[in-house]
Every structure is written in C-alpha cells, then in structure tokens.
Amino acid sequence: MPLSETLTPRSPGSALETPSHVTWHQIFKEAIRDCHQLCQELDLPARLAEETSSSTEDFPLFVPRPYLRRIRRGDPRDPLLLQVWPRREEQAPFPGGSADPVGDGAASLRPGLIHKYPGRALIVATGTCAVHCRYCFRRQFPYGSVPRTLEQWRPALNDIAADTSLREIILSGGDPLTLRDGLLAGLGEELASIPHVQMLRVHTRVPIMIPQRVTSELLDWLGGSRLRTVMVLHANHARELDDEVGSALARLSRAGVMLLNQAVLLREINDSVSALRDLSLRLVDLGVVPYYLHQLDRIHGAAHFEVDIGRGRQLVEELRARLPGYAVPRYVQEIPGQSSKTLLL
C-alpha cells in the first residue's frame, strides 16, 4: 500500500468555520489553492492575485481553512498571510542562494534516506504538506524519487537495520502527518522492529495547520510504540496557536509525546522582540518547549524573508533578558557538512 496517497481536490465552501464533524481528510481537500479565491475570502484587493502568477508556477499556493481563519481579513501585511502568500519577490535573485541550502543531496544514502548527524537518520516520508510555506527549504527537493510503498522503503530500512550507530530516526518530508494513520503505523512498526532504534522523531506542521489531524488513531500509534516519541512542531507566530491547536497539542501530550517547536526567523513576520516573546510564552503555556529559532535556509525564492544574523543575535539577547531560560530558543543555522546545527549565539 502506498505511503503517500493522492487526495482529489474539490471545491471549498464559503464558510470559514470548520464544523466538528468534518474530517482532516476533507479539510485537506478543501484547502485554498487559488490566489483569487484567497483574496476574495480575506477581503484583499483582487490586484494582489494578478501579481502572483509567475510565483505559483513551480510552487503552488496551498492554505488549509483552519489556518485561513487565523489570518486578519483585509490586511495584506498580516504575518500569517505573509508566510503563505506567493509574492513577486520570489522571482528576485538570491545571491548565495541554492536549490539545496542544507546539503540534503550530499547526505543522501539513497532516495528518501538522509544521514547528516551521528546517531540519527532522516526519512523523507512524503513530498506532501498541509501548507506551502513560501520560505520552505525543500521546495525544490526531488520528491519524485522518494519511495511510496513499504516495499520500496525496504532498502532504506535495511540500511537503518545494518547501522547499529543509529539510535533515532526522524520522519520528515514534506510532512509525514499528511499520510494516513495506517500507513504511518506500518512504517513505525518497521522501525520499532529494529532493536538499536530507540527514538522516533516526527517533524510536522500539520497539528498547527490542521489540528483535526490529531485523531485517536494517530494517538494510538504514537503512544503505543515501544519507541520514545518526540514531535517537533513548526510555529513561527503566536497567532498560529489558537484554542483548536492548543487542544490538539494537549491530546498529544497526554499520549506521552514530547513536544518541541522550531521556528524560522522571518522578516516582517517574527523579527521583533514582542513577536518572539509572545510565541515563546504561548508555546510554554501549551506545554511545548521553544527548541530552535532557525536562521533562514537560503533557498532560491526566499531572499525577502532573510533577517541579518546580527539582528537575530540582538533579538535573542533581548529575549534572554525578558524570559526564563527554558523559554528562550537556541538560535541556530544549518550549515552543510557540519556534524550538528551551528549555534549563532
């Protein structure tokens, strides 16, 4: 059975509220994929959509409705909107930019299996995401080469079984939680059958984008595995963490999942002390550790998001003066070829 299944789009409804009986599969299908429709639903000038055509040719718009509801209507500079809106600036050159800014290609043992750091390896489980973040460092990743069935994953699983130094396996993507529960559980069982693998880490933005994805089936396989499970979330702004998201994260915590957050420092989105402080405090309130604040990975098309490292250091220093140590994320950069993330402060 394939690890990734195509979900057929259908026309979204006009209401912004998500009825309680609507499943995460339906929400995924009804995500906004058209800039004109997004402008209409958010009361934005129609001219904005006309300026985006070339920016969506290779990396389409994709915004799920639970996230859409958190965006301020009529505000083209809303920090949540700017994360998903395909601006003209994506066509600008990015000096020093790359199609693979973190060195995934050089660290690939085989398609979909990446080994950069001692003791852990990363599986690119799917190319599908629950949102298209415009600064995504894997927006040009060759997802077509990624295995799509358990049988196709067998060589990678054999590699993991043969390398007894690997204690932790990371599921990433795309976003692994866009896969169905049964498919995820099958891959999880394969990993749990390898004696030296002790930790399973899931990198995901789905509980932030579509909190309805945190189903009882998902909690069963996360909480029922012999592997110690860590979930690394991705929220960049406090307003992404509404009450629906809070409830979903509480269910994950009760299932025994350790919750961490990694944010990206982004111009006009969270490059202020107040924005970063509010994000950290909201995460702590929800039982999530503010783990990393990443310097932007220099992917082509994302130059307009970059914040100077000197400014980033200043912001984190100010956070240190205002927050307890456990609420201050580590400011890091991923440099290809290094044995770990590089601390910038």
N, C-alpha and C positions, 0 to 999 in steps of 0.2 A: 504494500500500500504506500502511496507517495507520502513523503514527509511534508510536502507543500501542495496545496490544492488550489486551483483557480476558483475564485469567488466571482460569480457573474454579477456585474453591476445592475442595479435597477434604479428607476427614477426616484430621488429622495422626495419626501413630503415637505410641506412648507413649515410645519411646526418645529420650533426649536426644542421643545420639551421631549424627553425620551420616556415613553410610557414604561411602567415597571415590567410589563410582560415582554418587551422587545429584547431579543437575544443579542449577544455581542456579534454573532454572525450577521444579523440583519443590520446592525449599526455599521459594521464594516462595509456591507454592500451599499449602504445609503450615504456613504461619505461624499463630501463635495469634491468634484473633480473638474469643475469648470469655473474659471475666474469671473465670468459674467454673473453666474449664479451666486458666487460668494459675495460679490459686490452688492447684488440685489438683497441678499438676506442680511447683510450687515449695514445696509443703508450707506454704502460707499459710492462715490462718483463713478459712473459707468466708464468714464475715460481711463480709469486706472486699469481696467481689464484690457483695454486696447494697447497698453504699453508693455504687456507681459508675454505676447505670443511667442517670441523667439526664446524666452527663458523657460518655457514649458515643453519645448520640442523633445529634449533629451531627458528631462526630469519633471514629470507632470505634477500638477497640483493634486494634493490628497489631504483632506481635512475631515476628520470624523466629527459628528454633530455634538457629542459631549464636550469636546474642546471648543467647538464653534460657539457654544453658549457662554463661554467664559470671556470671549473677546468683546471689547466695548464696541457697541454699534456706533457707526458714524465717525470712528476715529482711525484714520489711515496710519497713524503712528503708534497704535496700541502695541505694547511689547509682545503680546501673544500673537497678534496678527503678523508682525514682522518676522517671526520665526518660520512662518509657513507661506508668506506671500512671495511669489516669484518676481522680484524687482528687476528693472532694467540693468542695474549694477552687476547682475550676474554675468553680463556679457563683457564686462571690463577685464582687462588683463590683470593677472595677479603675479607680480614679479616674485620669483622664488616659489611660486605655487606648483602644485603637482597633481597628477591624477591618482597618485597613491602616496599621500603625505606621511603615512605612518609605517610604510615598508611592509605592507601585508604580503605583497608578491614575493619579496625576497625571503620571507619567513614561512612560506607555504611548503609543507611537506608533501602535500598532494592537494588536489582541488577541494576546498572547503575545510582543510585542517591546517591551522596556523600554530607554529611553535616559536614564540619570541623569548619567553622568560623561563628561568629554571623552575621545574616543579609543576608547571601548568601548561596546558594547551587549549586552544580555542577552536571550536567548531562553528563555522558559518552555516547555521542550520537552514536558512532560507533567505531569499532576497526580498521578501515581502515585509512591509512595515505598516503600522497603523496610522502613520502620518508621514508626510515628506517634509522633513526639516531641511531648510534651504542651505544650511551650513554642513550638511552630512558629509563626513569624511569618506564614506563608502558610496557616494552617489555615482561613482564611475567604476565600482568593483565589478569584475566579470562574473556576475551571479549565474550566468548561463552554464558555467562549468561545475556548479555546486551539485552534489548528489541529491536525488529527490526521493529515494526509497531506502529502506533499511538495508536491502541487499547491496545497493550502490555504496552505502556507507561502510560496508564490511571491511574494505581495505584500510580505511581510516581507523575503524575500531580495532582492527588487528595491530595497527601501528601503536595505538594507545596501550593495548594489552602487552605489547612487546617492550615498551619503555617503562621500566619499573620506577623511574625517577618521577613520573607524573603522578602527583597526588591530587590535583584539582583539574577539572575540566570545565571550561566556560562555554555556555551556549550563547551565541550571539547571532548577528545577521547583518542586514535585515533585522527582523525581530522574531525570536523563537516563539513568543506567545501568540503570533498570528497563526501558528499551526494548531491543529485540533488536539484536544486533550489525549485521545488515544494514541496519536502519533508521537506526541511528546513523551507520554508514559513509556512507549515502546523503546524509544531511544534512551530514556532514563534507565530502564531496566537493563539494557545492554551495557551501559556504563557502570551500573551498580554491580554487575556480574564480574567486573574486573577487580580483583582483590586489592591492588595497590591504590586504586582511585578511592579517595575518602571524601572529597568535597565536590559539590556541583554548584556552579555559579551561573546564574541566569541574568544576562544583560537585557533589559527591556524598558521600553517607554509605554507599553500597552496599558498597564494599570493607571497611568496618568492620562492617556488619551481616551481609553475606553474602559472605565472601571468595572463595567458589567462583565468584562472578561474574567474576573476573579470568581470563577464558578466553584461549586462544591467538587466537581470532577477535578479541576485544577488543584484545589487544596488537598484532595485525597492523594494525588500522586506526588505532590511536593512534600507533604507531611508524612507520607507513608514509605518513602525511600529510606534505605539504610544510609544513604549519603547525607552528610550535613549540607543543608541547602542555604545558599546566600543569594539574595536578589538585589542586583544593582540597578536602581531606578534612574531615570533621567528627567529631572525637572529643572528649569532654568529661572523660574519666576514664581513667587508665592501665589499668584492668582491662578496658576495651573492646578493648585492643590485645594480644590473645593471640597464640600462635605461628602459628595459621592466618592471622590478619590480617597478621602480620609477613611470612609467606611470600608472600602476595598483593602486599604493598607492594614487596617485593624484586623481584618479576617486573615490576611497573610501572616501577621504577627502571631495571632492565636494558633495558627497551624505550625508554629515553630520556625518560620522562615526569618532569617536575619535580613534586615532591610538597610541598605546603604543608598546614598544618592550621589551621582556625579553630574555636575553642571558644566556648561561651557561658558566662559566669559565672552559676552557678545555685545558689541557696540549698539547703543540705543535700546538695549533690552534689559541688561542687568549690570551695566558698568557704572554703578553708583553704590555708595556705602549703604544707603537706605534699602535698595533693591536686594542686595546680597544679604543684609541683616535680616530683612523680612523673610527671605527664602529660608535661611538657616533656622530662624525661630519657628517658622511654620513646620519645617521638617522635624525638628526636635519635638514639637507638640504632637506630631503624628507618630512618634516612635521611630523615626528614620535618622540615621547618622549622616550628617553632611560630610561626605567622604572626600571627594575630589572637586576642585574647580580647575577645569582644563583650560589652558591656553588654546586658542583656536588651532585646529589642524588645518594647514594651508592648502586646502583643496581648491582646484580651479572653480571659480564661480562664487567664492565666498569672501573675497577681499574686503567687501563693505562691512563685514561683521568683525573684522580684526580690531582688537584693542592692544595698544602698545604694552609690552611686558612691564616697562617701568610704571605705567599707570596701574597695571594689575597688582604689582607688588605694593604700591601705595594703598590700594583698596584693601588688600588683605591685612596689611599692617593696621589700618584703621579698624577693621573687623576685630582684630586681636584686642584692641583697646576697649571695645564695646561689648564683647561676647565672652562667655566662658570658653575655655579651650576646646571642649568637646563639640562646640557649635561652630568652630572655625574650620572650613575645609582646607585640605592641603592643596596649594596652588602648584600645578604640575604641567609638564609638557611631555608629549610622547615624541622621542627622537629616534628615528630608525637606527637599528643596530645596537642600541643601548640595552643593558640587561634588566632595566626597570624604568618606570616613569622618572623623569628628571624633576626634582623639586626646584621651584623657581624662587622660593623664599625660605 
